[in-house]
Amino acid sequence: MVLGESFGSFLGVNLGFGFGVTMGVHIAGKISGAHMNAAVTFTNCALGRLSWKKFPVYVLGQFLGSFLAAATIYGLFYPAIFNYSNGQLTVTGPIATANIFATYLPDHMTLWRGFLNEVVITGMLQLCLFAITDKRNNPALQGTRAVVIGLLVVIIGVSLGMNTGYAINPSRDLPPRFFTFIAGWGVEVFRAQNWWWVPLVAPPLGAFLGGIIYLVLVGSTIPQELQVLENPMEYEDRKIPKTMTHQIATSSLTRVCVSPNRPSVQPVPPLNDSICMEQF
């Protein structure tokens, strides 16, 4: 935005956002499950998929990372920001730059329409995340989950992100907003359209509703027989008690003895000079 239209576009911003999420999934996937969204973390805790003990730790890490990311962007693009805004750090107006870091409502949106917009698109995000990672359904192929999640963010941004800037994540809106407050934009970042609280409340509500919708309307209707077909040996093992299996295996043993001038199969214990082994 601050470098002119020839260096960027709405699609470019969404691609950068989406594939940034992809890189985050690759980096933190094995550490925390790539919890970068406080709304998603809240939903997993509320639905019993994640311990509440981890919630403050994950959210604190998300807030800290988002704040440092905003500071990094500000440091890298400081000359461009001041050149674009003629040295005036404004929140609204034709040369506003605060929306580089956090979301703000455009003129055609009202507060409550924006709230509903954030609830709907975050619900879609959470619903699709459950579908992508549900092994009982039709999940993303092994090794492609990060790319698919990144594409999901791009799709949401390109198709539904124009109304509110699609915060869909309290962790990516409040910390950068607070950074702009202390970096020179002032208290107006919290006063403009009284919008600052919506990215904190609407995304967790939307994510929770989206998760419930998936579990009730999709997850509960997946046939259980699919699990048996995927691993029939495991199913057979469950049908036969372990004690019975041991008895069958033991009863099927036949003593085979190899000794000079004697038959290979002996009905009685072998002599001392024989070499004995068990064969199924």
C-alpha positions in Angstrom: 0.0 0.0 0.0 2.6 2.5 1.0 4.9 1.6 -1.9 2.2 2.4 -4.5 -0.2 0.3 -6.5 2.5 -1.0 -8.9 4.2 -2.8 -6.1 1.2 -4.5 -4.5 -2.4 -5.5 -4.8 -5.3 -6.9 -2.7 -4.5 -10.3 -4.1 -0.8 -10.0 -3.2 -1.7 -9.1 0.4 -3.9 -12.2 0.7 -1.3 -14.4 -0.8 1.3 -13.1 1.6 -1.0 -13.6 4.5 -2.0 -17.1 3.5 1.4 -18.5 2.7 2.8 -16.8 5.8 0.3 -19.0 7.7 1.7 -22.0 5.7 5.2 -21.3 6.9 4.0 -20.9 10.5 2.4 -24.4 10.3 5.6 -25.9 9.0 7.7 -24.2 11.8 5.4 -24.8 14.8 3.3 -27.8 13.6 5.2 -30.4 15.7 5.7 -28.0 18.7 2.2 -26.7 19.5 0.1 -27.9 16.6 0.7 -24.5 15.0 -1.6 -22.6 17.2 -1.3 -19.1 15.8 -5.0 -18.1 16.2 -6.5 -17.4 19.6 -10.0 -18.0 18.3 -9.0 -21.5 17.1 -7.1 -22.2 20.4 -10.2 -21.1 22.4 -12.5 -23.4 20.3 -10.2 -26.4 20.8 -10.2 -25.8 24.5 -13.9 -25.3 24.7 -14.6 -28.5 22.8 -12.3 -30.6 24.9 -9.6 -31.0 22.3 -7.0 -29.0 24.1 -6.2 -28.5 27.8 -7.2 -25.1 29.3 -3.8 -25.1 30.9 -2.2 -24.5 27.5 -4.6 -21.7 26.6 -2.9 -18.7 28.4 0.6 -20.0 27.3 -0.4 -20.3 23.6 -2.2 -16.9 23.6 0.7 -15.2 25.3 3.0 -16.6 22.7 0.6 -15.5 19.9 0.3 -12.0 21.2 4.1 -11.6 21.7 4.8 -12.9 18.2 2.3 -10.6 16.6 3.6 -7.6 18.5 7.1 -8.3 17.4 6.0 -8.8 13.9 4.3 -5.4 13.8 7.5 -3.8 15.2 9.5 -5.6 12.5 7.3 -4.3 9.7 7.4 -0.8 11.1 11.2 -0.9 11.3 11.6 -2.2 7.7 9.0 0.1 6.1 9.5 3.2 8.3 10.8 5.4 5.4 8.0 4.3 3.0 5.3 4.9 5.7 6.5 8.4 6.4 6.9 9.2 2.7 3.4 8.0 1.9 1.8 9.9 4.8 3.9 13.0 4.6 5.1 12.4 8.1 1.6 12.2 9.6 0.6 8.9 11.2 -3.2 8.9 10.8 -5.8 6.2 11.5 -8.5 7.4 9.1 -8.6 9.5 6.0 -7.0 9.2 2.5 -3.4 8.7 3.8 -4.2 6.5 6.8 -1.6 4.0 7.6 -2.8 2.4 10.8 -4.7 -0.2 8.8 -1.4 -1.7 7.7 -1.1 -3.2 11.2 -4.7 -3.8 12.3 -8.3 -3.9 10.9 -10.6 -1.0 10.6 -14.1 -0.7 9.1 -14.6 0.9 5.7 -17.2 3.6 5.2 -19.9 1.2 3.8 -19.9 -1.0 6.9 -21.7 -0.6 10.2 -20.3 -1.9 13.5 -22.8 -4.8 13.9 -22.6 -5.8 10.2 -18.9 -6.0 10.7 -19.3 -8.1 13.8 -21.6 -10.5 12.0 -19.1 -10.6 9.1 -16.2 -11.6 11.5 -18.4 -14.3 13.1 -19.3 -15.8 9.8 -15.9 -15.9 8.2 -14.2 -17.2 11.3 -16.8 -19.9 11.6 -16.0 -20.9 8.1 -12.3 -21.0 8.9 -12.8 -23.2 11.9 -15.3 -25.5 10.1 -12.8 -26.1 7.3 -9.9 -26.6 9.7 -11.8 -29.4 11.4 -12.5 -30.9 7.9 -8.9 -30.6 6.8 -7.5 -32.4 9.9 -10.3 -34.9 10.5 -8.8 -38.4 9.8 -12.3 -40.0 9.8 -13.5 -37.8 7.0 -11.4 -36.7 3.9 -8.4 -34.9 5.4 -5.6 -33.2 3.5 -3.0 -35.6 2.1 0.0 -36.4 4.3 2.5 -33.5 4.0 0.0 -31.1 2.3 -1.9 -29.9 5.4 0.2 -26.7 5.8 -0.4 -25.7 2.1 -4.1 -26.4 2.3 -4.5 -24.3 5.4 -2.6 -21.5 3.7 -4.9 -21.7 0.7 -7.9 -21.7 3.0 -6.8 -18.3 4.4 -6.2 -17.0 0.9 -9.6 -18.0 -0.2 -11.4 -16.4 2.8 -9.4 -13.2 2.3 -10.0 -12.9 -1.4 -13.7 -13.7 -1.3 -14.8 -12.3 2.0 -12.1 -10.1 3.4 -13.1 -6.8 1.8 -15.7 -5.8 4.4 -13.6 -5.9 7.6 -10.1 -6.8 6.6 -10.9 -10.3 8.0 -9.2 -10.2 11.4 -10.4 -13.8 12.1 -7.8 -13.8 14.9 -7.6 -11.7 18.1 -3.9 -12.4 18.2 -3.2 -10.7 14.9 -5.3 -7.6 15.6 -4.9 -6.4 19.2 -1.1 -6.6 19.6 -0.3 -4.7 16.4 -3.0 -2.2 17.3 -1.4 -1.7 20.7 2.0 -1.3 18.9 0.6 1.5 16.7 -0.8 3.2 19.9 2.7 3.5 21.4 4.5 4.0 18.0 2.8 7.4 17.2 -0.7 6.8 16.0 -2.1 7.5 19.4 -5.3 6.6 21.2 -7.3 7.0 18.0 -6.5 3.4 17.1 -8.9 2.4 19.9 -11.5 5.1 19.2 -12.0 4.9 15.5 -15.5 3.6 14.9 -15.3 1.8 18.3 -14.2 -1.2 16.4 -11.2 -2.4 18.4 -13.2 -4.9 20.6 -14.9 -6.7 17.7 -11.8 -8.6 16.5 -11.4 -9.8 20.1 -15.0 -11.1 20.6 -16.4 -12.0 17.2 -13.7 -14.5 16.0 -13.8 -16.7 19.1 -17.6 -16.8 18.9 -17.6 -17.6 15.2 -14.9 -20.2 15.6 -16.9 -21.9 18.4 -20.1 -21.9 16.3 -18.2 -23.2 13.3 -16.7 -26.1 15.3 -20.1 -27.0 16.7 -21.6 -27.0 13.3 -18.9 -29.3 11.9 -19.1 -31.8 14.8 -22.9 -32.0 14.8 -23.7 -31.9 11.1 -20.7 -33.5 9.6 -18.6 -35.3 12.2 -21.5 -37.1 13.8 -22.7 -38.5 10.4 -19.4 -40.1 9.3 -20.0 -43.9 9.1 -18.0 -45.8 11.7 -17.5 -48.6 9.3 -14.9 -46.6 7.5 -12.5 -47.0 10.4 -12.8 -50.8 10.1 -12.1 -50.8 6.4 -9.0 -48.7 6.9 -7.4 -51.2 9.3 -9.0 -54.6 9.2 -6.2 -56.3 11.1 -6.7 -54.0 14.0 -10.4 -54.9 13.9 -9.7 -58.6 13.9 -7.3 -58.3 16.8 -10.1 -56.6 18.8 -12.5 -59.5 18.1 -10.1 -62.2 19.4 -9.1 -62.0 23.0 -5.3 -61.9 23.7 -5.5 -65.0 25.9 -7.2 -67.0 23.2 -4.7 -65.8 20.6 -1.9 -67.0 22.8 -3.5 -70.3 23.3 -4.0 -70.8 19.5 -0.5 -69.7 18.8 0.9 -72.1 21.4 -1.2 -75.0 20.3 -0.1 -74.6 16.7 3.6 -75.2 17.6 5.2 -78.4 16.4 8.5 -79.6 17.7 10.9 -80.4 14.9 14.1 -82.1 15.9 17.2 -82.6 13.8 19.5 -85.4 15.0 21.5 -88.2 13.3 19.6 -91.2 12.1 16.2 -90.1 13.6 13.0 -88.8 12.0 12.7 -85.1 11.7 9.4 -85.0 13.6 9.4 -86.5 17.1 6.3 -87.1 19.2 8.4 -87.4 22.3 11.1 -85.1 23.7 14.3 -85.3 21.7 17.6 -86.8 22.8 20.4 -84.7 24.2 22.4 -84.8 21.0 19.5 -83.3 19.0 19.0 -79.6 18.0 15.4 -78.6 18.6 13.5 -75.6 17.4 9.8 -74.5 17.3 8.1 -73.9 14.0 4.7 -72.5 13.4 
